[in-house]
Amino acid sequence: MDYAVCAALVEKGDPDRFLATMAAAPALRGGLFTLAAYNLELARAPWASKEPMIAEMRLQWWRDLIDEIAAKGVVRTHEISASLVQCVQEFGLSAQNLDQMAAARLWDAYTEPFADQDDFDEYIDHTAGHLMWMACQTLGAQPDDERSVRAYAYGVGVAAWLAAVADLVERGKIPLLDGRDEGVKSLAQQGLERLQSAKPSRNFAPALRWGWQAEPLLKLAIKSPERVGDGSLYLPEFSRKARLLRKSVLGRY
């Protein structure tokens, strides 16, 4: 798989995921970089315009592309479309999952808050969950592995969400059901419990390693929930990269 274009996009737009993917064996990187690039395109589509309808049109473009891939016909041109077609065909990825990843990002285009906990959980599962599950499928994951991978991905998704809260608020969003310290701690604890209870196979470590920062971030949010609101929920550069290196050398996630 020629993933050079996808890798370049991820290196520029999602450098942490790029570093984690580069820790994988070269033969395993194609599917990972392709999915990471697709996720990146979806994540930034809602922010390309302040007009919600324009953002929705951009996301619909991707949903139409996924429909074309599912129909096995002519697929519109984009710098990652050929790699995405190949990835779907080679690994048997679900077009429905890819479509739901795009549909979930409609929340980002508007200002309505999540309706309830189930609504929030679905957003996390359709973004972080679908992404990590399909990434693991490129490494040989089978249906019996899905539950544990999605539980792990939920914790990863919550950690990333909490780290992004301050930016989302600045953009006019209402990202949390309960923005008080106790609400933040409760959400972080929920994410941490799912993360720690999930036991996906180490065979999928190259994909699961995308969440290498999640556990310490969740613990930090529990200890100091005010860091979520002020935008300081992040790890120091040295400890962040040292953690990734250690996990890569040991084959862990």
C-alpha contacts under 8 A as a table, 3 or more apart, distances in Angstrom:
res1	aa1	res2	aa2	distance
1	M	30	G	5.68
1	M	31	G	7.91
1	M	83	S	7.24
1	M	86	Q	7.66
2	D	5	V	7.84
2	D	30	G	6.93
2	D	83	S	7.05
3	Y	6	C	5.23
3	Y	7	A	6.00
3	Y	29	R	7.85
3	Y	30	G	5.24
3	Y	31	G	7.93
3	Y	33	F	6.58
3	Y	34	T	6.57
3	Y	83	S	6.70
4	A	7	A	5.04
4	A	8	A	6.15
5	V	8	A	5.15
5	V	9	L	6.34
5	V	79	E	7.05
5	V	80	I	7.01
6	C	9	L	5.17
6	C	10	V	6.26
6	C	33	F	5.66
6	C	34	T	5.52
6	C	36	A	7.77
6	C	37	A	5.37
6	C	80	I	6.23
6	C	83	S	7.93
7	A	10	V	5.15
7	A	11	E	6.01
7	A	18	F	7.23
7	A	33	F	5.44
7	A	34	T	7.53
7	A	37	A	7.33
8	A	11	E	5.07
8	A	12	K	6.36
9	L	12	K	5.36
9	L	13	G	5.99
9	L	14	D	7.83
9	L	37	A	6.31
10	V	13	G	5.09
10	V	14	D	4.90
10	V	15	P	6.35
10	V	17	R	7.23
10	V	18	F	5.72
10	V	33	F	7.10
10	V	36	A	6.60
10	V	37	A	5.64
10	V	40	L	7.19
11	E	14	D	5.81
11	E	15	P	4.83
11	E	17	R	7.91
11	E	18	F	5.18
11	E	19	L	7.86
12	K	15	P	6.08
13	G	40	L	7.04
14	D	17	R	5.63
14	D	18	F	6.26
14	D	40	L	7.15
15	P	18	F	4.82
15	P	19	L	6.21
16	D	19	L	5.19
16	D	20	A	6.35
16	D	210	W	7.85
17	R	20	A	5.07
17	R	21	T	6.07
17	R	36	A	7.54
17	R	210	W	5.69
18	F	21	T	5.14
18	F	22	M	6.11
18	F	33	F	7.78
19	L	22	M	5.16
19	L	23	A	6.55
20	A	23	A	5.31
20	A	24	A	7.29
20	A	206	P	7.41
20	A	209	R	6.14
20	A	210	W	5.68
20	A	244	L	7.06
21	T	24	A	5.41
21	T	29	R	6.43
21	T	32	L	6.88
21	T	33	F	7.16
21	T	206	P	6.56
21	T	207	A	7.31
21	T	209	R	7.92
21	T	210	W	7.32
22	M	25	A	7.53
22	M	26	P	7.61
22	M	29	R	7.27
23	A	206	P	7.20
23	A	248	S	6.15
24	A	28	L	6.38
24	A	29	R	6.42
24	A	206	P	5.22
24	A	248	S	7.88
25	A	28	L	5.50
25	A	29	R	6.76
26	P	29	R	5.38
26	P	30	G	7.85
27	A	30	G	7.03
28	L	31	G	6.90
28	L	32	L	7.20
28	L	138	T	7.91
28	L	139	L	7.13
28	L	206	P	7.95
29	R	32	L	5.14
29	R	33	F	5.90
30	G	33	F	5.43
30	G	34	T	6.18
31	G	34	T	5.10
31	G	35	L	6.20
31	G	87	C	5.86
31	G	135	A	6.91
31	G	138	T	5.91
32	L	35	L	5.38
32	L	36	A	6.06
32	L	135	A	5.69
32	L	138	T	7.33
32	L	207	A	6.98
33	F	36	A	4.96
33	F	37	A	5.98
34	T	37	A	5.17
34	T	38	Y	6.27
34	T	80	I	7.22
34	T	83	S	6.27
34	T	84	L	6.14
34	T	87	C	7.23
35	L	38	Y	5.02
35	L	39	N	6.10
35	L	84	L	7.44
35	L	131	L	7.02
35	L	134	M	7.87
35	L	135	A	6.84
36	A	39	N	5.07
36	A	40	L	6.12
36	A	131	L	7.84
37	A	40	L	4.97
37	A	41	E	6.25
37	A	80	I	7.43
38	Y	41	E	5.19
38	Y	42	L	6.38
38	Y	80	I	7.48
38	Y	84	L	7.75
39	N	42	L	5.19
39	N	43	A	6.04
39	N	101	M	7.79
39	N	131	L	7.32
40	L	43	A	5.02
40	L	44	R	6.26
41	E	44	R	5.55
41	E	45	A	6.10
42	L	45	A	5.22
42	L	46	P	7.55
42	L	59	L	6.78
42	L	62	W	7.81
42	L	101	M	7.71
42	L	102	A	6.00
42	L	105	R	6.94
43	A	46	P	6.88
43	A	105	R	6.88
44	R	47	W	5.42
44	R	48	A	6.57
45	A	48	A	5.43
45	A	55	A	6.11
45	A	58	R	6.06
45	A	59	L	6.40
46	P	49	S	6.78
46	P	52	P	7.49
46	P	55	A	4.55
46	P	56	E	7.03
46	P	58	R	7.47
46	P	59	L	7.38
46	P	105	R	7.04
46	P	106	L	7.25
46	P	108	D	5.91
46	P	109	A	4.91
47	W	50	K	6.80
47	W	55	A	6.99
47	W	108	D	7.83
47	W	109	A	7.18
48	A	55	A	6.66
49	S	52	P	7.19
49	S	54	I	6.36
49	S	55	A	6.03
50	K	54	I	7.96
50	K	55	A	7.73
51	E	54	I	5.50
51	E	55	A	6.58
52	P	55	A	5.04
52	P	56	E	6.08
52	P	109	A	5.17
52	P	110	Y	5.99
53	M	56	E	4.93
53	M	57	M	6.15
54	I	57	M	5.05
54	I	58	R	6.35
55	A	58	R	5.12
55	A	59	L	6.39
55	A	106	L	7.96
55	A	109	A	5.96
56	E	59	L	5.13
56	E	60	Q	6.06
56	E	106	L	6.43
56	E	109	A	6.80
57	M	60	Q	4.91
57	M	61	W	6.22
58	R	61	W	5.16
58	R	62	W	6.89
59	L	62	W	5.28
59	L	63	R	6.40
59	L	102	A	6.00
59	L	103	A	7.28
59	L	105	R	7.60
59	L	106	L	7.50
60	Q	63	R	4.83
60	Q	64	D	6.04
60	Q	102	A	7.75
61	W	64	D	5.16
61	W	65	L	6.29
62	W	65	L	4.92
62	W	66	I	6.29
62	W	99	D	7.92
62	W	102	A	6.95
63	R	66	I	5.11
63	R	67	D	6.32
63	R	99	D	5.49
63	R	102	A	6.41
63	R	103	A	7.67
64	D	67	D	4.98
64	D	68	E	6.30
65	L	68	E	5.05
65	L	69	I	6.32
65	L	75	V	6.35
65	L	76	R	6.41
66	I	69	I	5.00
66	I	70	A	6.17
66	I	95	A	6.29
66	I	98	L	6.94
66	I	99	D	6.35
67	D	70	A	5.06
67	D	71	A	6.15
67	D	95	A	7.42
68	E	71	A	5.03
68	E	72	K	6.28
68	E	73	G	5.93
68	E	74	V	6.62
68	E	75	V	5.47
68	E	76	R	7.87
69	I	72	K	5.09
69	I	73	G	6.63
69	I	74	V	7.79
69	I	75	V	6.27
69	I	85	V	6.22
69	I	95	A	7.72
70	A	73	G	7.97
70	A	95	A	6.04
75	V	81	S	7.46
76	R	81	S	7.41
77	T	81	S	6.30
77	T	82	A	7.97
78	H	81	S	5.07
78	H	82	A	7.66
79	E	82	A	7.35
80	I	83	S	5.40
80	I	84	L	6.12
81	S	84	L	4.98
81	S	85	V	6.13
82	A	85	V	5.17
82	A	86	Q	6.26
83	S	86	Q	5.10
83	S	87	C	6.00
84	L	87	C	4.98
84	L	88	V	6.14
85	V	88	V	5.29
85	V	89	Q	6.21
86	Q	89	Q	5.17
86	Q	90	E	5.85
87	C	90	E	5.23
87	C	91	F	5.98
87	C	92	G	7.82
87	C	93	L	7.51
88	V	91	F	5.60
88	V	92	G	5.32
88	V	93	L	4.78
88	V	94	S	7.39
88	V	95	A	7.84
89	Q	92	G	5.32
89	Q	93	L	7.14
91	F	137	Q	6.77
91	F	138	T	5.69
93	L	97	N	7.94
93	L	134	M	6.48
93	L	137	Q	7.53
94	S	97	N	5.26
94	S	98	L	6.52
95	A	98	L	5.04
95	A	99	D	6.05
96	Q	99	D	5.03
96	Q	100	Q	6.05
97	N	100	Q	5.09
97	N	101	M	6.21
97	N	126	H	7.32
97	N	130	H	6.00
98	L	101	M	5.19
98	L	102	A	6.76
98	L	130	H	7.51
99	D	102	A	5.27
99	D	103	A	6.23
100	Q	103	A	4.80
100	Q	104	A	5.91
100	Q	126	H	6.00
100	Q	127	T	7.92
101	M	104	A	5.40
101	M	105	R	6.86
101	M	126	H	5.32
101	M	127	T	5.21
101	M	130	H	6.90
101	M	131	L	7.78
102	A	105	R	5.45
102	A	106	L	7.39
103	A	106	L	5.63
104	A	107	W	6.19
104	A	123	Y	5.85
104	A	126	H	6.33
104	A	127	T	6.80
105	R	108	D	5.26
105	R	109	A	7.01
105	R	127	T	7.98
106	L	109	A	5.15
106	L	110	Y	6.93
107	W	110	Y	5.66
107	W	111	T	7.48
107	W	112	E	7.45
108	D	111	T	7.44
108	D	173	K	7.87
110	Y	173	K	7.80
111	T	172	G	6.63
111	T	173	K	5.21
111	T	174	I	6.93
112	E	173	K	7.41
112	E	174	I	7.16
113	P	173	K	7.24
113	P	174	I	5.21
113	P	175	P	6.58
113	P	176	L	7.68
113	P	177	L	7.58
114	F	117	Q	7.60
114	F	119	D	5.85
114	F	120	F	5.83
114	F	174	I	7.90
114	F	175	P	7.47
114	F	176	L	7.65
114	F	177	L	6.79
115	A	118	D	7.94
115	A	119	D	5.82
115	A	120	F	7.61
116	D	119	D	5.27
116	D	120	F	6.46
116	D	177	L	7.01
117	Q	120	F	5.09
117	Q	121	D	6.02
117	Q	177	L	7.38
118	D	121	D	5.01
118	D	122	E	6.07
119	D	122	E	5.23
119	D	123	Y	6.41
120	F	123	Y	5.14
120	F	124	I	6.42
121	D	124	I	5.16
121	D	125	D	6.13
122	E	125	D	5.01
122	E	126	H	5.92
123	Y	126	H	5.21
123	Y	127	T	6.13
124	I	127	T	5.27
124	I	128	A	5.53
124	I	129	G	6.46
124	I	154	Y	6.34
124	I	157	G	5.86
124	I	158	V	7.12
125	D	128	A	5.61
125	D	129	G	4.09
125	D	130	H	6.23
125	D	150	R	7.15
125	D	153	A	7.60
125	D	154	Y	6.36
125	D	157	G	7.96
126	H	129	G	5.60
126	H	130	H	5.25
126	H	131	L	7.77
127	T	130	H	5.66
127	T	131	L	6.11
127	T	157	G	7.85
128	A	131	L	5.22
128	A	132	M	6.08
128	A	153	A	5.80
128	A	154	Y	6.69
128	A	156	V	7.26
128	A	157	G	5.18
129	G	132	M	5.43
129	G	133	W	5.99
129	G	149	V	7.75
129	G	150	R	5.10
129	G	151	A	7.93
129	G	153	A	5.14
129	G	154	Y	6.22
129	G	157	G	7.58
130	H	133	W	5.18
130	H	134	M	6.07
130	H	150	R	7.72
131	L	134	M	5.47
131	L	135	A	6.13
132	M	135	A	4.92
132	M	136	C	6.13
132	M	149	V	7.19
132	M	150	R	7.34
132	M	153	A	6.26
132	M	207	A	6.68
132	M	208	L	6.98
133	W	136	C	5.15
133	W	137	Q	6.28
133	W	146	E	6.56
133	W	149	V	6.11
133	W	150	R	6.44
133	W	153	A	7.94
134	M	137	Q	4.82
134	M	138	T	6.51
135	A	138	T	5.34
135	A	139	L	7.01
135	A	207	A	5.74
136	C	139	L	5.08
136	C	140	G	6.58
136	C	141	A	5.43
136	C	149	V	7.92
136	C	204	F	5.59
136	C	207	A	5.81
136	C	208	L	7.50
137	Q	140	G	5.01
137	Q	141	A	4.46
137	Q	142	Q	6.90
138	T	141	A	7.21
139	L	203	N	7.45
139	L	204	F	6.05
139	L	207	A	7.98
140	G	204	F	7.80
141	A	145	D	6.06
141	A	146	E	7.63
141	A	204	F	7.31
142	Q	145	D	5.48
142	Q	146	E	7.05
143	P	146	E	5.39
144	D	147	R	7.09
145	D	148	S	5.88
145	D	149	V	6.30
145	D	200	P	6.78
145	D	201	S	7.91
146	E	149	V	5.17
146	E	150	R	6.05
147	R	150	R	5.30
147	R	151	A	6.22
148	S	151	A	5.10
148	S	152	Y	6.24
148	S	198	A	4.99
148	S	199	K	5.96
148	S	200	P	5.38
149	V	152	Y	5.17
149	V	153	A	6.06
149	V	198	A	7.06
149	V	199	K	7.74
149	V	200	P	5.62
150	R	153	A	4.80
150	R	154	Y	6.04
151	A	154	Y	5.15
151	A	155	G	6.82
151	A	194	R	5.45
151	A	195	L	6.23
151	A	197	S	7.94
151	A	198	A	5.71
152	Y	155	G	5.45
152	Y	156	V	6.49
152	Y	194	R	6.16
152	Y	195	L	4.42
152	Y	196	Q	7.45
152	Y	197	S	7.91
152	Y	198	A	5.37
152	Y	199	K	7.69
152	Y	200	P	7.65
153	A	156	V	4.88
153	A	157	G	5.91
153	A	195	L	7.29
153	A	208	L	7.95
153	A	211	G	7.66
154	Y	157	G	5.02
154	Y	158	V	6.12
154	Y	191	G	6.38
154	Y	194	R	6.96
154	Y	195	L	7.04
155	G	158	V	5.18
155	G	159	A	6.21
155	G	190	Q	7.76
155	G	191	G	4.10
155	G	192	L	5.72
155	G	193	E	7.73
155	G	194	R	5.91
155	G	195	L	4.75
155	G	214	A	6.87
155	G	215	E	7.86
156	V	159	A	5.23
156	V	160	A	6.32
156	V	191	G	7.52
156	V	195	L	7.21
156	V	211	G	5.32
156	V	214	A	5.13
156	V	215	E	7.80
157	G	160	A	5.18
157	G	161	W	6.05
158	V	161	W	4.93
158	V	162	L	6.10
158	V	187	L	7.67
158	V	188	A	6.98
158	V	191	G	5.88
159	A	162	L	5.27
159	A	163	A	6.29
159	A	188	A	7.15
159	A	191	G	7.29
159	A	214	A	5.32
159	A	215	E	7.72
159	A	217	L	6.07
159	A	218	L	5.63
160	A	163	A	5.11
160	A	164	A	6.33
160	A	214	A	7.26
161	W	164	A	5.07
161	W	165	V	6.21
162	L	165	V	5.17
162	L	188	A	7.96
162	L	221	A	7.86
162	L	228	V	5.90
162	L	233	L	7.57
163	A	166	A	7.48
163	A	217	L	7.95
163	A	228	V	6.19
163	A	231	G	6.86
163	A	232	S	7.72
163	A	233	L	5.28
163	A	234	Y	6.79
164	A	167	D	5.49
164	A	168	L	6.22
164	A	228	V	7.95
164	A	231	G	7.39
165	V	168	L	5.06
165	V	169	V	6.13
165	V	175	P	6.26
165	V	176	L	7.84
165	V	228	V	6.35
165	V	229	G	6.59
165	V	231	G	7.21
166	A	169	V	5.20
166	A	170	E	6.26
166	A	228	V	6.63
166	A	229	G	5.31
166	A	230	D	6.08
166	A	231	G	4.97
167	D	170	E	5.06
167	D	171	R	6.33
167	D	231	G	7.22
168	L	171	R	5.03
168	L	172	G	6.53
168	L	173	K	5.31
168	L	174	I	7.30
168	L	175	P	6.63
169	V	172	G	5.11
169	V	173	K	4.92
169	V	174	I	6.09
169	V	175	P	6.96
170	E	173	K	7.28
174	I	177	L	7.87
176	L	179	G	5.48
177	L	183	G	7.77
178	D	183	G	4.83
178	D	184	V	6.84
179	G	183	G	5.81
179	G	184	V	6.07
180	R	183	G	5.14
180	R	184	V	6.23
181	D	184	V	5.10
181	D	185	K	6.12
181	D	225	P	5.43
181	D	226	E	6.57
182	E	185	K	5.07
182	E	186	S	6.05
182	E	225	P	7.91
183	G	186	S	5.07
183	G	187	L	6.27
184	V	187	L	5.27
184	V	188	A	6.15
184	V	221	A	7.24
184	V	222	I	7.40
184	V	225	P	6.04
184	V	228	V	7.79
185	K	188	A	5.10
185	K	189	Q	5.99
185	K	221	A	6.36
185	K	222	I	4.61
185	K	223	K	7.79
185	K	225	P	6.13
186	S	189	Q	5.09
186	S	190	Q	6.17
186	S	222	I	7.74
187	L	190	Q	5.07
187	L	191	G	6.24
188	A	191	G	5.08
188	A	192	L	6.07
188	A	218	L	5.28
188	A	219	K	7.41
188	A	221	A	6.29
188	A	222	I	6.06
189	Q	192	L	4.98
189	Q	193	E	6.08
189	Q	218	L	7.14
189	Q	219	K	7.82
189	Q	222	I	6.68
190	Q	193	E	5.27
190	Q	194	R	6.42
191	G	194	R	5.35
191	G	195	L	6.12
191	G	218	L	7.23
192	L	195	L	4.99
192	L	196	Q	6.04
192	L	215	E	6.51
192	L	218	L	6.09
192	L	219	K	7.45
193	E	196	Q	5.28
193	E	197	S	5.95
194	R	197	S	5.20
194	R	198	A	6.02
195	L	198	A	5.49
195	L	215	E	7.46
196	Q	199	K	7.56
200	P	204	F	7.37
201	S	204	F	5.92
201	S	205	A	7.41
202	R	205	A	4.94
202	R	251	G	7.24
202	R	252	R	6.39
202	R	253	Y	7.35
203	N	206	P	7.87
204	F	207	A	5.73
204	F	208	L	6.15
205	A	208	L	4.81
205	A	209	R	5.52
205	A	251	G	6.74
205	A	252	R	5.92
205	A	253	Y	5.23
206	P	209	R	5.43
206	P	210	W	7.50
206	P	253	Y	7.57
207	A	210	W	5.76
208	L	211	G	5.91
208	L	212	W	7.60
208	L	253	Y	5.74
209	R	212	W	5.01
209	R	244	L	7.81
209	R	247	K	7.86
209	R	252	R	7.47
209	R	253	Y	4.52
211	G	214	A	5.32
211	G	253	Y	7.46
212	W	215	E	7.38
212	W	243	R	7.37
212	W	244	L	6.33
212	W	247	K	7.97
212	W	253	Y	6.13
213	Q	216	P	6.02
213	Q	217	L	6.22
213	Q	235	L	7.78
213	Q	240	R	6.97
213	Q	243	R	7.89
214	A	217	L	5.18
214	A	218	L	6.09
215	E	218	L	5.25
215	E	219	K	6.25
216	P	219	K	5.04
216	P	220	L	6.03
216	P	235	L	7.95
217	L	220	L	4.99
217	L	221	A	6.18
217	L	233	L	6.80
217	L	234	Y	6.64
217	L	235	L	7.21
218	L	221	A	5.05
218	L	222	I	6.30
219	K	222	I	5.11
219	K	223	K	6.19
220	L	223	K	5.03
220	L	224	S	5.77
220	L	225	P	7.44
220	L	233	L	7.34
221	A	224	S	5.15
221	A	225	P	4.61
221	A	226	E	7.70
221	A	227	R	6.81
221	A	228	V	6.63
221	A	233	L	7.05
222	I	225	P	5.69
224	S	227	R	5.89
225	P	228	V	5.64
225	P	229	G	7.52
226	E	229	G	5.44
226	E	230	D	6.47
227	R	230	D	5.17
227	R	231	G	5.90
227	R	232	S	4.92
227	R	233	L	5.17
228	V	231	G	5.52
228	V	232	S	6.50
228	V	233	L	5.53
229	G	232	S	7.88
235	L	239	S	6.79
235	L	240	R	5.74
236	P	239	S	5.57
236	P	240	R	5.99
237	E	240	R	5.16
237	E	241	K	6.30
238	F	241	K	5.47
238	F	242	A	5.97
239	S	242	A	4.97
239	S	243	R	5.93
240	R	243	R	5.32
240	R	244	L	6.58
241	K	244	L	5.10
241	K	245	L	6.17
242	A	245	L	5.06
242	A	246	R	6.11
243	R	246	R	5.21
243	R	247	K	6.26
244	L	247	K	5.25
244	L	248	S	6.05
245	L	248	S	5.08
245	L	249	V	6.12
246	R	249	V	5.30
246	R	250	L	6.22
247	K	250	L	5.18
247	K	251	G	5.84
247	K	252	R	4.74
247	K	253	Y	5.79
248	S	251	G	5.06
248	S	252	R	6.21
248	S	253	Y	7.53
249	V	252	R	7.78
